[in-house]
């Protein structure tokens, strides 16, 4: 759905909120707006509390939860400031963060030395016990965020893509 939203932004040259404003009656626009705001607030609360909890755990309890919330809020403002220097620079910062995360995962993989056969069996024959269902639903919920449907159609506006070239739109 997020990919389709991005393609919609490329082809029309407008983001989904603009298209909804043009196509729907006032009552439907208000319902969509309220739903998007509630979804965004719900997602933000999870992210802020999750980040604050992670900071507390990573600091071995030295940084309290409230300070983790403040740090998380400050880093959001830092990203907003970085955006003023251009989208490409902000993307570069995120690329560095993602690379750091990938290297951390690779290092942890090397430290734990998992069994190759167990990895292969787990990848080919996935199992989900009753104790891990909540965790699996949480992972899916982290990835699929309703406000991203609007966001992706707006983010592609900064790209120079010719909507007449179908292969570029599909990317």
Backbone as CSV, one residue per row, in Angstrom:
resi,resn,N_x,N_y,N_z,CA_x,CA_y,CA_z,C_x,C_y,C_z
1,UNK,0.837,-1.194,0.000,0.000,0.000,0.000,0.874,1.247,0.000
2,UNK,1.986,1.197,0.758,2.879,2.355,0.801,3.541,2.578,-0.553
3,UNK,3.872,1.486,-1.243,4.465,1.598,-2.575,3.462,2.215,-3.549
4,UNK,2.209,1.786,-3.474,1.177,2.363,-4.342,0.985,3.846,-4.042
5,UNK,1.072,4.208,-2.782,0.949,5.613,-2.406,2.088,6.435,-2.997
6,UNK,3.307,5.887,-2.956,4.456,6.588,-3.544,4.276,6.735,-5.052
7,UNK,3.801,5.690,-5.708,3.566,5.764,-7.158,2.497,6.799,-7.484
8,UNK,1.471,6.875,-6.643,0.422,7.873,-6.834,1.013,9.276,-6.799
9,UNK,1.925,9.514,-5.868,2.575,10.821,-5.779,3.419,11.134,-6.991
10,UNK,4.101,10.114,-7.536,4.943,10.322,-8.718,4.084,10.629,-9.937
11,UNK,3.045,9.840,-10.145,2.227,9.969,-11.356,1.405,11.251,-11.356
12,UNK,0.797,11.593,-10.216,-0.077,12.771,-10.179,0.679,14.061,-9.877
13,UNK,1.831,13.945,-9.229,2.570,15.141,-8.832,2.001,15.794,-7.584
14,UNK,1.056,15.123,-6.939,0.449,15.642,-5.705,0.426,14.525,-4.673
15,UNK,0.394,14.913,-3.399,0.346,13.875,-2.371,-1.093,13.497,-2.059
16,UNK,-1.235,12.401,-1.333,-2.551,11.810,-1.124,-3.507,12.730,-0.374
17,UNK,-3.011,13.520,0.553,-3.890,14.441,1.275,-4.508,15.464,0.320
18,UNK,-3.711,15.951,-0.636,-4.239,16.894,-1.634,-5.307,16.228,-2.496
19,UNK,-5.046,15.000,-2.897,-6.009,14.291,-3.740,-7.302,14.006,-2.986
20,UNK,-7.198,13.652,-1.712,-8.400,13.426,-0.902,-9.200,14.719,-0.759
21,UNK,-8.491,15.836,-0.581,-9.162,17.134,-0.457,-9.964,17.453,-1.712
22,UNK,-9.407,17.101,-2.875,-10.076,17.412,-4.138,-11.221,16.456,-4.455
23,UNK,-11.123,15.211,-4.015,-12.064,14.181,-4.453,-13.232,13.922,-3.508
24,UNK,-13.058,14.148,-2.204,-14.071,13.738,-1.241,-14.876,14.914,-0.713
25,UNK,-16.119,14.638,-0.264,-16.924,15.699,0.354,-16.335,16.077,1.722
26,UNK,-16.799,17.196,2.258,-16.241,17.735,3.497,-16.306,16.739,4.648
27,UNK,-17.437,16.050,4.817,-17.560,15.125,5.947,-16.542,13.987,5.836
28,UNK,-16.308,13.488,4.638,-15.340,12.398,4.449,-13.918,12.894,4.700
29,UNK,-13.638,14.125,4.283,-12.308,14.698,4.533,-12.055,14.823,6.031
30,UNK,-13.076,15.228,6.767,-12.926,15.370,8.216,-12.691,14.013,8.879
31,UNK,-13.416,12.996,8.433,-13.234,11.646,8.985,-11.822,11.149,8.695
32,UNK,-11.353,11.333,7.461,-9.992,10.922,7.102,-8.952,11.667,7.936
33,UNK,-9.172,12.951,8.142,-8.236,13.756,8.927,-8.170,13.263,10.373
34,UNK,-9.335,13.039,10.991,-9.370,12.575,12.382,-8.712,11.197,12.498
35,UNK,-9.014,10.305,11.550,-8.399,8.972,11.581,-6.884,9.056,11.448
36,UNK,-6.404,9.907,10.559,-4.956,10.057,10.375,-4.303,10.633,11.629
37,UNK,-4.948,11.608,12.255,-4.394,12.203,13.480,-4.331,11.188,14.615
38,UNK,-5.393,10.409,14.783,-5.407,9.393,15.844,-4.331,8.343,15.592
39,UNK,-4.203,7.902,14.342,-3.175,6.911,14.005,-1.781,7.470,14.250
40,UNK,-1.579,8.723,13.903,-0.269,9.355,14.094,0.069,9.510,15.572
41,UNK,-0.904,9.921,16.360,-0.681,10.056,17.804,-0.366,8.693,18.412
42,UNK,-1.130,7.674,18.018,-0.881,6.324,18.526,0.499,5.822,18.164
43,UNK,0.919,6.053,16.931,2.246,5.611,16.495,3.338,6.393,17.217
44,UNK,3.145,7.692,17.387,4.158,8.515,18.060,4.322,8.129,19.526
45,UNK,3.215,7.842,20.187,3.299,7.442,21.597,4.124,6.166,21.727
46,UNK,3.866,5.201,20.848,4.631,3.949,20.877,6.113,4.204,20.638
47,UNK,6.411,5.042,19.668,7.811,5.296,19.322,8.545,6.037,20.431
48,UNK,7.907,7.027,21.022,8.558,7.802,22.084,8.779,6.933,23.320
49,UNK,7.756,6.201,23.725,7.905,5.341,24.906,8.899,4.217,24.625
50,UNK,8.847,3.653,23.424,9.800,2.603,23.059,11.231,3.104,23.049
51,UNK,11.443,4.290,22.497,12.792,4.868,22.480,13.273,5.177,23.892
52,UNK,12.403,5.732,24.711,12.777,6.052,26.091,13.112,4.779,26.868
53,UNK,12.342,3.731,26.650,12.618,2.449,27.308,13.949,1.875,26.836
54,UNK,14.211,1.961,25.527,15.479,1.459,24.983,16.663,2.229,25.558
55,UNK,16.529,3.542,25.676,17.613,4.356,26.246,17.859,3.964,27.701
56,UNK,16.788,3.727,28.441,16.933,3.308,29.838,17.638,1.956,29.922
57,UNK,17.248,1.015,29.061,17.866,-0.314,29.072,19.329,-0.231,28.651
58,UNK,19.606,0.518,27.575,20.978,0.621,27.076,21.905,1.339,28.055
59,UNK,21.339,2.232,28.861,22.163,2.938,29.854,22.204,2.192,31.183
60,UNK,21.648,0.985,31.197,21.616,0.153,32.404,20.886,0.855,33.554
61,UNK,19.856,1.619,33.205,19.038,2.288,34.206,19.565,3.626,34.677
62,UNK,20.723,4.061,34.170,21.281,5.352,34.600,20.452,6.527,34.101
63,UNK,19.880,6.380,32.913,19.025,7.439,32.359,17.579,7.042,32.633
64,UNK,16.854,7.847,33.423,15.468,7.492,33.738,14.554,7.627,32.516
65,UNK,13.372,7.062,32.642,12.421,7.048,31.533,12.075,8.454,31.059
66,UNK,11.849,9.378,31.989,11.480,10.746,31.593,12.602,11.402,30.796
67,UNK,13.852,11.131,31.155,14.974,11.710,30.415,15.067,11.092,29.024
68,UNK,14.727,9.817,28.919,14.689,9.168,27.606,13.650,9.800,26.697
69,UNK,12.513,10.193,27.279,11.482,10.884,26.498,12.012,12.229,26.010
70,UNK,12.721,12.954,26.874,13.289,14.254,26.493,14.332,14.078,25.391
71,UNK,15.200,13.079,25.521,16.219,12.814,24.497,15.560,12.480,23.166
72,UNK,14.520,11.665,23.215,13.802,11.295,21.992,13.169,12.520,21.339
73,UNK,12.576,13.388,22.142,11.979,14.611,21.591,13.049,15.501,20.973
74,UNK,14.195,15.610,21.633,15.285,16.436,21.105,15.811,15.896,19.782
75,UNK,15.924,14.581,19.668,16.438,14.063,18.396,15.448,14.293,17.260
76,UNK,14.171,14.342,17.570,13.183,14.692,16.531,13.415,16.118,16.033
77,UNK,13.677,17.029,16.962,13.944,18.410,16.565,15.252,18.524,15.788
78,UNK,16.237,17.717,16.156,17.503,17.719,15.410,17.258,17.302,13.962
79,UNK,16.434,16.277,13.755,16.125,15.844,12.388,15.369,16.930,11.620
80,UNK,14.485,17.646,12.301,13.773,18.742,11.639,14.734,19.858,11.240
81,UNK,15.714,20.134,12.081,16.722,21.148,11.751,17.571,20.683,10.575
82,UNK,17.968,19.406,10.585,18.772,18.863,9.484,18.038,18.935,8.148
83,UNK,16.716,18.826,8.204,15.926,18.887,6.969,16.082,20.242,6.276
84,UNK,16.350,21.296,7.041,16.555,22.624,6.457,17.788,22.681,5.566
85,UNK,18.730,21.767,5.778,19.945,21.722,4.969,19.774,20.881,3.715
86,UNK,18.584,20.359,3.508,18.302,19.584,2.307,17.934,18.142,2.629
87,UNK,17.052,17.612,1.806,16.570,16.251,2.005,17.708,15.248,1.851
88,UNK,18.609,15.495,0.917,19.722,14.565,0.673,20.619,14.434,1.904
89,UNK,20.865,15.526,2.603,21.701,15.458,3.807,20.990,14.674,4.912
90,UNK,19.691,14.882,5.023,18.917,14.132,6.007,18.925,12.644,5.661
91,UNK,18.786,12.330,4.377,18.851,10.936,3.945,20.221,10.339,4.235
92,UNK,21.279,11.133,4.102,22.631,10.650,4.405,22.761,10.312,5.890
93,UNK,22.169,11.136,6.753,22.201,10.855,8.192,21.482,9.540,8.476
94,UNK,20.320,9.350,7.856,19.591,8.099,8.053,20.361,6.910,7.489
95,UNK,21.062,7.104,6.382,21.877,6.022,5.818,22.972,5.613,6.797
96,UNK,23.593,6.592,7.454,24.622,6.284,8.455,24.005,5.530,9.635
97,UNK,22.831,5.966,10.077,22.167,5.281,11.190,21.799,3.845,10.821
98,UNK,21.288,3.646,9.611,20.922,2.301,9.162,22.164,1.427,9.013
99,UNK,23.248,1.991,8.493,24.501,1.233,8.366,25.030,0.835,9.742
100,UNK,24.930,1.742,10.706,25.354,1.428,12.073,24.529,0.282,12.640
101,UNK,23.227,0.326,12.400,22.354,-0.737,12.872,22.694,-2.069,12.196
102,UNK,22.953,-2.046,10.889,23.304,-3.271,10.166,24.613,-3.854,10.686
103,UNK,25.596,-2.992,10.933,26.867,-3.468,11.485,26.680,-4.049,12.889
104,UNK,25.816,-3.436,13.671,25.535,-3.956,15.016,24.894,-5.332,14.944
105,UNK,23.937,-5.497,14.018,23.309,-6.811,13.837,24.339,-7.846,13.403
106,UNK,25.207,-7.472,12.475,26.229,-8.402,11.989,27.180,-8.784,13.123
107,UNK,27.572,-7.810,13.935,28.456,-8.091,15.063,27.786,-9.035,16.058
108,UNK,26.517,-8.762,16.377,25.780,-9.628,17.304,25.620,-11.034,16.732
109,UNK,25.409,-11.125,15.432,25.297,-12.424,14.766,26.598,-13.199,14.942
110,UNK,27.720,-12.507,14.772,29.017,-13.149,14.948,29.283,-13.541,16.388
111,UNK,28.816,-12.755,17.331,29.036,-13.047,18.749,28.219,-14.243,19.232
112,UNK,26.996,-14.376,18.726,26.120,-15.450,19.209,26.416,-16.785,18.543
113,UNK,27.037,-16.767,17.367,27.390,-17.979,16.620,26.211,-18.958,16.532
114,UNK,25.137,-18.551,15.846,23.970,-19.435,15.755,24.259,-20.660,14.883
115,UNK,23.496,-21.698,15.116,23.625,-22.931,14.340,23.076,-22.702,12.934
116,UNK,23.861,-23.046,11.929,23.438,-22.864,10.537,22.222,-23.690,10.185
117,UNK,22.161,-24.921,10.686,21.003,-25.768,10.361,19.740,-25.231,11.019
118,UNK,19.856,-24.750,12.248,18.679,-24.183,12.916,18.208,-22.918,12.211
119,UNK,19.140,-22.103,11.728,18.769,-20.911,10.960,18.030,-21.293,9.693
120,UNK,18.546,-22.286,8.989,17.933,-22.730,7.742,16.543,-23.303,7.987
121,UNK,16.415,-24.134,9.011,15.105,-24.710,9.345,14.132,-23.601,9.733
122,UNK,14.582,-22.644,10.532,13.718,-21.541,10.948,13.290,-20.656,9.794
123,UNK,14.173,-20.489,8.797,13.838,-19.660,7.634,12.891,-20.383,6.686
124,UNK,13.073,-21.696,6.545,12.256,-22.454,5.592,10.958,-22.967,6.191
125,UNK,10.959,-23.278,7.484,9.764,-23.808,8.148,9.465,-22.927,9.359
126,UNK,8.855,-21.778,9.123,8.606,-20.879,10.260,7.561,-21.453,11.219
127,UNK,7.788,-21.239,12.508,6.853,-21.665,13.551,6.527,-20.457,14.412
128,UNK,5.326,-20.449,14.934,4.910,-19.358,15.804,4.205,-19.965,17.004
129,UNK,4.840,-19.902,18.149,4.207,-20.448,19.347,3.202,-19.438,19.891
130,UNK,2.356,-19.893,20.782,1.330,-19.000,21.343,1.967,-17.871,22.150
131,UNK,3.192,-18.073,22.647,3.855,-17.032,23.436,4.428,-15.919,22.568
132,UNK,4.645,-16.184,21.278,5.287,-15.186,20.415,4.317,-14.479,19.472
133,UNK,3.040,-14.783,19.560,2.066,-14.160,18.659,2.006,-12.647,18.890
134,UNK,1.995,-12.215,20.144,1.955,-10.773,20.425,3.180,-10.069,19.847
135,UNK,4.322,-10.708,19.958,5.552,-10.123,19.430,5.485,-10.010,17.906
136,UNK,4.961,-11.037,17.243,4.846,-11.010,15.781,3.880,-9.918,15.330
137,UNK,2.770,-9.779,16.019,1.806,-8.728,15.685,2.436,-7.357,15.910
138,UNK,3.236,-7.222,16.957,3.927,-5.961,17.226,4.908,-5.593,16.130
139,UNK,5.616,-6.594,15.603,6.567,-6.334,14.519,5.830,-5.862,13.275
140,UNK,4.731,-6.526,12.943,3.941,-6.102,11.779,3.380,-4.703,12.011
141,UNK,2.917,-4.424,13.217,2.388,-3.102,13.539,3.428,-2.005,13.456
142,UNK,4.683,-2.349,13.729,5.762,-1.358,13.622,6.014,-0.966,12.176
143,UNK,5.808,-1.900,11.278,6.139,-1.666,9.874,4.999,-0.972,9.140
144,UNK,3.786,-1.400,9.395,2.633,-0.860,8.677,2.014,0.244,9.520
145,UNK,2.314,1.488,9.167,1.782,2.632,9.902,0.856,3.416,8.981
146,UNK,-0.368,3.656,9.423,-1.347,4.311,8.550,-0.911,5.674,8.024
147,UNK,-0.209,6.460,8.836,0.179,7.796,8.377,1.231,7.731,7.283
148,UNK,1.932,6.602,7.164,2.932,6.473,6.099,2.304,6.459,4.712
149,UNK,1.036,6.087,4.628,0.354,6.106,3.335,0.330,7.534,2.796
150,UNK,0.065,8.496,3.663,0.099,9.899,3.255,1.536,10.366,3.056
151,UNK,2.407,9.942,3.956,3.793,10.401,3.940,4.518,10.017,2.657
152,UNK,4.391,8.775,2.225,5.152,8.315,1.062,4.740,9.027,-0.217
153,UNK,3.468,9.365,-0.340,3.054,10.087,-1.544,3.611,11.508,-1.550
154,UNK,3.931,12.057,-0.377,4.515,13.402,-0.303,6.036,13.371,-0.431
155,UNK,6.675,12.331,0.094,8.138,12.260,0.051,8.682,12.173,-1.368
156,UNK,7.950,11.511,-2.256,8.448,11.362,-3.629,8.389,12.673,-4.401
157,UNK,7.754,13.686,-3.851,7.661,14.971,-4.543,9.031,15.623,-4.694
158,UNK,9.971,15.271,-3.808,11.312,15.860,-3.894,12.172,15.173,-4.953
159,UNK,11.673,14.120,-5.560,12.422,13.369,-6.570,12.107,13.883,-7.968
160,UNK,13.107,13.828,-8.823,12.938,14.208,-10.229,12.636,12.939,-11.019
161,UNK,11.364,12.583,-11.124,10.959,11.362,-11.823,9.955,11.736,-12.896
162,UNK,10.219,11.268,-14.111,9.303,11.519,-15.218,8.182,10.484,-15.154
163,UNK,6.929,10.917,-14.875,5.833,9.959,-14.745,5.512,9.214,-16.042
164,UNK,6.031,9.693,-17.177,5.765,9.020,-18.449,6.654,7.792,-18.638
165,UNK,7.749,7.715,-17.876,8.643,6.558,-17.960,8.178,5.519,-16.944
166,UNK,7.476,4.512,-17.428,6.843,3.529,-16.545,7.843,2.794,-15.661
167,UNK,9.007,2.463,-16.204,9.980,1.710,-15.407,10.494,2.536,-14.228
168,UNK,10.566,3.863,-14.368,11.004,4.729,-13.264,9.920,4.845,-12.193
169,UNK,8.654,4.859,-12.642,7.542,4.946,-11.696,7.475,3.668,-10.869
170,UNK,7.746,2.516,-11.495,7.682,1.240,-10.785,8.762,1.116,-9.721
171,UNK,9.870,1.836,-9.887,10.937,1.790,-8.882,10.432,2.395,-7.599
